[in-house]
Amino acid sequence: MNKKIFSTLELINLKAIKEKIIILQGNKFAKILKVEPVNLSLKSNKEKELIYESYEEFLKVFKNNFQIIIKNKEINLTKYIEKIESIKFFSNNELKNSYIDHIRNLINSEYVYEKVFYLIYSINTEDNVTFNKVINIIAEIDEIIKVNFEKMGNKIIQIEDSQYMDVINYILKK
C-alpha cells in the first residue's frame, strides 16, 4: 500500500499567501490580524463592563468565522537588563540593583513569556470573484474589526506575509 506524504500546506488547503491574504482552495480566503489587547487588570469594573458589552456587540454584527489564537512567546530580558545597567544617572542605585536582581531571578526560576494574540477569520466567495474584489471585501472586514476592537481598547496590527507561516505553524503544532 502506497501512502502519500502531504505537506502542511496541502493538509490545510493553502494555495498561497498574497498581499496579506491566505488563499485557500475552493474560493475561500483567510486573514490573520495581530491584536494588542487592552490590559483588563488596569480597568475599573465599569470600564470592564463596557469592554464586555462592546465585545458582545461585535459578536452580534460579525458574521464571519473567526478564531482568536494566543501564542506564548519567550522574552529575552538580557538586553533589557543591559539597558538598565547602562543607565548612568539612576537616582537610586540600590533600587536599580534590586530591580536587576529581581529580573535575573525571574529568568533563572522560569521562562518569561509575553502573550501574543492573533485574530484569524475566513470568507467564502463566488466562483467568478476577482482577487481585487477579495482585497476590497477583506479591507472592509478589517475595518469592521479594527473599529470594534479599538472601542474595547485593543489595537489591531496587520502582519506581514512573512509572518503568516510562523502563525500557521504555531497553530498546527498545538
C-alpha positions as a Markdown table, in Angstrom:
| # | Residue | x | y | z |
|---|---|---|---|---|
| 1 | Met | 0.0 | 0.0 | 0.0 |
| 2 | Asn | 1.5 | 3.4 | -1.0 |
| 3 | Lys | 1.0 | 6.2 | 1.4 |
| 4 | Lys | 1.1 | 9.7 | 0.1 |
| 5 | Ile | 3.0 | 12.2 | 2.2 |
| 6 | Phe | 1.2 | 15.5 | 2.5 |
| 7 | Ser | 2.9 | 18.8 | 3.1 |
| 8 | Thr | 1.4 | 21.1 | 5.8 |
| 9 | Leu | 0.1 | 23.4 | 3.1 |
| 10 | Glu | -1.7 | 20.6 | 1.3 |
| 11 | Leu | -3.3 | 19.4 | 4.6 |
| 12 | Ile | -4.8 | 22.9 | 5.3 |
| 13 | Asn | -5.6 | 23.5 | 1.6 |
| 14 | Leu | -3.4 | 26.6 | 1.5 |
| 15 | Lys | -2.6 | 27.7 | -2.1 |
| 16 | Ala | -0.7 | 30.9 | -1.4 |
| 17 | Ile | -0.3 | 33.9 | 0.8 |
| 18 | Lys | -0.5 | 37.1 | -1.2 |
| 19 | Glu | -1.0 | 40.7 | -0.1 |
| 20 | Lys | -1.6 | 39.7 | 3.5 |
| 21 | Ile | -4.4 | 37.3 | 2.5 |
| 22 | Ile | -4.3 | 33.5 | 2.7 |
| 23 | Ile | -5.7 | 32.0 | -0.5 |
| 24 | Leu | -7.3 | 28.6 | 0.2 |
| 25 | Gln | -8.8 | 26.0 | -2.1 |
| 26 | Gly | -12.4 | 26.4 | -3.3 |
| 27 | Asn | -12.9 | 30.2 | -3.4 |
| 28 | Lys | -12.0 | 30.6 | 0.3 |
| 29 | Phe | -9.7 | 33.2 | 1.8 |
| 30 | Ala | -8.4 | 33.9 | 5.3 |
| 31 | Lys | -6.7 | 36.7 | 7.1 |
| 32 | Ile | -4.6 | 36.9 | 10.2 |
| 33 | Leu | -4.5 | 40.1 | 12.3 |
| 34 | Lys | -2.4 | 40.7 | 15.4 |
| 35 | Val | -4.2 | 42.1 | 18.4 |
| 36 | Glu | -2.6 | 44.1 | 21.1 |
| 37 | Pro | -5.1 | 43.6 | 23.9 |
| 38 | Val | -6.2 | 46.0 | 26.5 |
| 39 | Asn | -5.0 | 45.2 | 30.0 |
| 40 | Leu | -8.2 | 44.4 | 31.8 |
| 41 | Ser | -6.4 | 44.3 | 35.2 |
| 42 | Leu | -5.9 | 48.0 | 34.9 |
| 43 | Lys | -9.6 | 48.8 | 34.2 |
| 44 | Ser | -12.3 | 49.6 | 36.7 |
| 45 | Asn | -15.4 | 47.4 | 36.9 |
| 46 | Lys | -17.4 | 49.9 | 34.9 |
| 47 | Glu | -14.7 | 50.0 | 32.2 |
| 48 | Lys | -14.6 | 46.2 | 32.1 |
| 49 | Glu | -18.4 | 46.0 | 31.7 |
| 50 | Leu | -18.3 | 48.5 | 28.8 |
| 51 | Ile | -15.5 | 46.4 | 27.1 |
| 52 | Tyr | -17.5 | 43.2 | 27.5 |
| 53 | Glu | -20.6 | 44.9 | 26.1 |
| 54 | Ser | -18.5 | 46.1 | 23.1 |
| 55 | Tyr | -17.3 | 42.6 | 22.5 |
| 56 | Glu | -20.8 | 41.2 | 22.7 |
| 57 | Glu | -21.9 | 43.8 | 20.1 |
| 58 | Phe | -19.0 | 42.8 | 17.9 |
| 59 | Leu | -20.1 | 39.1 | 18.1 |
| 60 | Lys | -23.6 | 40.1 | 17.1 |
| 61 | Val | -22.5 | 42.0 | 13.9 |
| 62 | Phe | -19.5 | 40.0 | 12.8 |
| 63 | Lys | -20.9 | 37.1 | 10.7 |
| 64 | Asn | -17.6 | 35.5 | 9.5 |
| 65 | Asn | -16.0 | 32.5 | 11.1 |
| 66 | Phe | -13.1 | 33.6 | 13.3 |
| 67 | Gln | -10.8 | 32.3 | 16.0 |
| 68 | Ile | -8.5 | 34.0 | 18.5 |
| 69 | Ile | -5.2 | 32.4 | 19.0 |
| 70 | Ile | -2.9 | 33.1 | 22.0 |
| 71 | Lys | 0.7 | 32.5 | 21.4 |
| 72 | Asn | 3.2 | 32.4 | 24.3 |
| 73 | Lys | 6.4 | 33.9 | 23.2 |
| 74 | Glu | 9.5 | 33.7 | 25.3 |
| 75 | Ile | 11.0 | 37.0 | 26.2 |
| 76 | Asn | 14.8 | 37.5 | 26.2 |
| 77 | Leu | 15.4 | 40.0 | 29.0 |
| 78 | Thr | 19.2 | 40.1 | 28.7 |
| 79 | Lys | 19.1 | 43.3 | 26.5 |
| 80 | Tyr | 16.6 | 44.8 | 28.9 |
| 81 | Ile | 18.9 | 44.2 | 31.9 |
| 82 | Glu | 21.9 | 45.6 | 29.9 |
| 83 | Lys | 19.9 | 48.7 | 29.1 |
| 84 | Ile | 19.1 | 49.3 | 32.8 |
| 85 | Glu | 22.7 | 48.6 | 33.8 |
| 86 | Ser | 23.9 | 51.2 | 31.3 |
| 87 | Ile | 21.8 | 54.0 | 32.9 |
| 88 | Lys | 24.5 | 56.2 | 34.5 |
| 89 | Phe | 22.3 | 58.7 | 36.3 |
| 90 | Phe | 19.9 | 56.4 | 38.1 |
| 91 | Ser | 18.6 | 58.3 | 41.2 |
| 92 | Asn | 18.8 | 55.3 | 43.5 |
| 93 | Asn | 21.5 | 52.7 | 42.7 |
| 94 | Glu | 20.2 | 50.3 | 45.4 |
| 95 | Leu | 16.8 | 50.3 | 43.8 |
| 96 | Lys | 18.3 | 49.8 | 40.4 |
| 97 | Asn | 20.4 | 46.8 | 41.6 |
| 98 | Ser | 17.4 | 45.3 | 43.4 |
| 99 | Tyr | 15.3 | 45.5 | 40.3 |
| 100 | Ile | 18.1 | 43.9 | 38.2 |
| 101 | Asp | 18.4 | 41.1 | 40.7 |
| 102 | His | 14.6 | 40.6 | 40.6 |
| 103 | Ile | 14.7 | 40.3 | 36.8 |
| 104 | Arg | 17.6 | 37.9 | 36.9 |
| 105 | Asn | 15.7 | 35.8 | 39.5 |
| 106 | Leu | 12.7 | 35.7 | 37.1 |
| 107 | Ile | 14.9 | 34.5 | 34.3 |
| 108 | Asn | 16.6 | 31.8 | 36.4 |
| 109 | Ser | 13.5 | 30.5 | 38.0 |
| 110 | Glu | 11.3 | 30.1 | 34.9 |
| 111 | Tyr | 10.8 | 31.2 | 31.4 |
| 112 | Val | 9.3 | 34.7 | 31.0 |
| 113 | Tyr | 6.6 | 34.9 | 28.3 |
| 114 | Glu | 4.5 | 37.5 | 26.7 |
| 115 | Lys | 1.2 | 36.6 | 25.2 |
| 116 | Val | 0.7 | 37.5 | 21.5 |
| 117 | Phe | -2.9 | 37.5 | 20.3 |
| 118 | Tyr | -4.0 | 36.8 | 16.7 |
| 119 | Leu | -7.5 | 37.0 | 15.2 |
| 120 | Ile | -8.0 | 34.7 | 12.2 |
| 121 | Tyr | -11.1 | 34.9 | 10.1 |
| 122 | Ser | -12.2 | 33.4 | 6.8 |
| 123 | Ile | -14.5 | 34.3 | 3.9 |
| 124 | Asn | -16.1 | 32.3 | 1.1 |
| 125 | Thr | -16.7 | 33.9 | -2.3 |
| 126 | Glu | -18.5 | 33.2 | -5.5 |
| 127 | Asp | -16.6 | 31.4 | -8.3 |
| 128 | Asn | -16.1 | 34.4 | -10.5 |
| 129 | Val | -14.9 | 36.9 | -7.9 |
| 130 | Thr | -11.6 | 38.6 | -8.8 |
| 131 | Phe | -8.7 | 38.9 | -6.4 |
| 132 | Asn | -9.1 | 42.7 | -6.4 |
| 133 | Lys | -12.7 | 42.3 | -5.2 |
| 134 | Val | -11.4 | 39.9 | -2.5 |
| 135 | Ile | -8.9 | 42.5 | -1.4 |
| 136 | Asn | -11.7 | 45.1 | -1.1 |
| 137 | Ile | -14.0 | 42.7 | 0.8 |
| 138 | Ile | -11.2 | 41.9 | 3.3 |
| 139 | Ala | -10.3 | 45.5 | 3.7 |
| 140 | Glu | -13.9 | 46.2 | 4.7 |
| 141 | Ile | -13.9 | 43.4 | 7.2 |
| 142 | Asp | -10.5 | 44.5 | 8.6 |
| 143 | Glu | -12.0 | 48.0 | 9.2 |
| 144 | Ile | -15.1 | 46.5 | 11.0 |
| 145 | Ile | -12.7 | 44.5 | 13.2 |
| 146 | Lys | -10.4 | 47.5 | 13.8 |
| 147 | Val | -13.2 | 49.9 | 14.7 |
| 148 | Asn | -14.9 | 47.3 | 17.1 |
| 149 | Phe | -11.7 | 46.2 | 18.7 |
| 150 | Glu | -10.5 | 49.8 | 19.2 |
| 151 | Lys | -13.8 | 50.5 | 21.0 |
| 152 | Met | -12.6 | 47.9 | 23.5 |
| 153 | Gly | -9.2 | 49.5 | 23.9 |
| 154 | Asn | -7.4 | 46.9 | 21.7 |
| 155 | Lys | -5.1 | 47.7 | 18.8 |
| 156 | Ile | -5.2 | 45.8 | 15.5 |
| 157 | Ile | -2.0 | 45.3 | 13.5 |
| 158 | Gln | -1.6 | 44.0 | 10.0 |
| 159 | Ile | 1.1 | 41.3 | 10.0 |
| 160 | Glu | 3.4 | 40.8 | 7.0 |
| 161 | Asp | 3.2 | 37.9 | 4.6 |
| 162 | Ser | 6.4 | 36.5 | 6.0 |
| 163 | Gln | 4.8 | 36.2 | 9.5 |
| 164 | Tyr | 1.8 | 34.2 | 8.3 |
| 165 | Met | 3.7 | 30.9 | 8.2 |
| 166 | Asp | 5.0 | 31.4 | 11.7 |
| 167 | Val | 1.5 | 31.8 | 13.0 |
| 168 | Ile | 0.1 | 28.9 | 10.9 |
| 169 | Asn | 2.9 | 26.6 | 12.1 |
| 170 | Tyr | 2.3 | 27.6 | 15.7 |
| 171 | Ile | -1.4 | 26.7 | 15.3 |
| 172 | Leu | -0.6 | 23.3 | 13.7 |
| 173 | Lys | 1.9 | 22.4 | 16.5 |
| 174 | Lys | -0.8 | 22.8 | 19.2 |
